């Protein structure tokens, strides 16, 4: 297994070292392994988790609480995916796929909610812009 130091992780994710430590502190990611000298050691899985946090925060505009919920659902999807792919029992596989679909639909609901809220803000700003333009012409 390849271990990455926090500097490497920060470069790869675009996050500051402080943000990475903060996300660990509030439970958005698990605590990394430590070297004998106490240096944080991260895996590629940790890097992917942080990239998901960045995606949810920057692209989707999620709050930290929403990110936590989004990531918990993502973990459920991955667990059900693993269970489904490793099962030879068709009934168990089908049940895992149904759980996976349910979890993905929860993620879609979170994204849809955010899109709706953004559309409301956009509509308000467009109205304000129109009123400003109208006032400037008078």
C-alpha positions in Angstrom: 0.0 0.0 0.0 1.2 3.5 -0.9 1.1 6.0 1.9 0.7 9.7 1.2 1.6 12.6 3.5 -0.7 15.5 4.1 1.3 17.7 1.8 0.8 15.3 -1.1 -2.9 14.9 -0.3 -3.3 18.7 -0.1 -1.7 19.1 -3.6 -3.8 16.3 -5.1 -7.2 17.6 -3.7 -6.6 21.3 -3.8 -7.4 21.5 -0.1 -5.3 23.2 2.6 -3.7 21.0 5.2 -5.8 22.8 7.8 -9.0 21.9 5.9 -8.0 18.2 5.7 -7.3 18.1 9.5 -10.6 19.9 10.1 -12.6 17.4 8.0 -11.0 14.7 10.0 -11.8 16.5 13.3 -15.5 16.9 12.5 -15.8 13.3 11.2 -16.2 13.9 7.4 -13.4 11.4 7.0 -11.9 8.8 9.1 -8.7 9.5 11.0 -5.7 8.4 8.9 -3.0 6.0 10.0 0.0 7.5 11.7 3.7 6.8 11.3 5.8 6.0 14.3 6.7 9.7 14.5 3.0 10.7 14.5 2.9 11.9 10.9 -0.5 11.4 9.2 -0.5 8.8 6.5 -3.2 8.7 3.9 -4.4 6.2 1.4 -5.8 6.6 -2.2 -9.2 5.9 -0.6 -8.7 8.8 1.7 -7.8 11.0 -1.2 -11.0 9.9 -3.1 -13.1 10.7 0.0 -11.6 14.2 0.1 -12.3 14.6 -3.6 -15.9 13.7 -2.9 -16.0 16.3 -0.2 -14.6 18.9 -2.6 -17.1 18.0 -5.2 -20.0 18.2 -2.8 -18.9 21.5 -1.4 -17.8 23.4 -4.6 -19.9 21.9 -7.3 -23.1 21.1 -5.4 -22.8 23.9 -2.8 -23.5 21.6 0.1 -23.0 22.7 3.7 -20.8 20.6 5.9 -23.9 18.9 7.4 -25.2 18.1 3.9 -21.8 16.8 2.8 -21.9 14.5 5.8 -25.3 13.1 4.8 -24.2 12.8 1.1 -21.1 10.9 2.1 -23.0 8.6 4.4 -25.3 7.7 1.6 -22.3 7.2 -0.7 -20.8 4.8 1.8 -24.1 2.9 1.8 -24.1 2.7 -2.0 -20.5 1.4 -2.0 -21.4 -1.2 0.7 -24.4 -2.5 -1.2 -22.5 -2.5 -4.5 -19.7 -4.6 -2.9 -22.3 -7.0 -1.4 -24.1 -7.3 -4.7 -21.1 -8.0 -6.8 -19.7 -10.6 -4.4 -23.0 -12.5 -4.0 -23.8 -15.6 -6.0 -27.3 -15.7 -4.5 -29.7 -14.0 -6.9 -32.2 -13.0 -4.3 -29.5 -11.4 -2.1 -28.0 -9.7 -5.1 -31.4 -8.3 -6.0 -32.0 -7.0 -2.5 -28.6 -5.3 -2.4 -29.3 -3.7 -5.8 -32.6 -2.4 -4.5 -30.9 -0.9 -1.4 -28.3 0.6 -3.7 -31.1 2.2 -5.9 -32.8 3.6 -2.8 -29.5 5.2 -1.5 -28.8 6.7 -4.9 -32.3 8.1 -5.1 -31.6 9.8 -1.7 -28.5 11.4 -3.2 -30.6 12.6 -6.1 -33.1 14.1 -3.8 -30.3 16.1 -2.1 -29.0 17.3 -5.4 -32.6 18.2 -6.6 -33.2 20.2 -3.5 -30.0 22.2 -4.0 -30.9 22.8 -7.6 -34.3 24.1 -6.6 -32.8 26.4 -4.0 -30.3 27.7 -6.5 -33.0 28.3 -9.1 -34.9 30.4 -6.5 -31.8 32.5 -5.8 -31.2 32.9 -9.5 -34.8 34.0 -10.1 -34.6 36.6 -7.3 -31.3 38.0 -8.7 -32.7 38.2 -12.2 -35.7 40.1 -10.9 -33.5 42.5 -9.0 -31.3 42.9 -12.1 -34.4 43.8 -14.1 -35.6 46.3 -11.6 -32.1 47.9 -11.5 -31.9 48.1 -15.3 -35.4 49.7 -15.4 -34.5 52.2 -12.7 -31.4 53.2 -14.6 -33.4 54.0 -17.7 -35.7 56.4 -15.9 
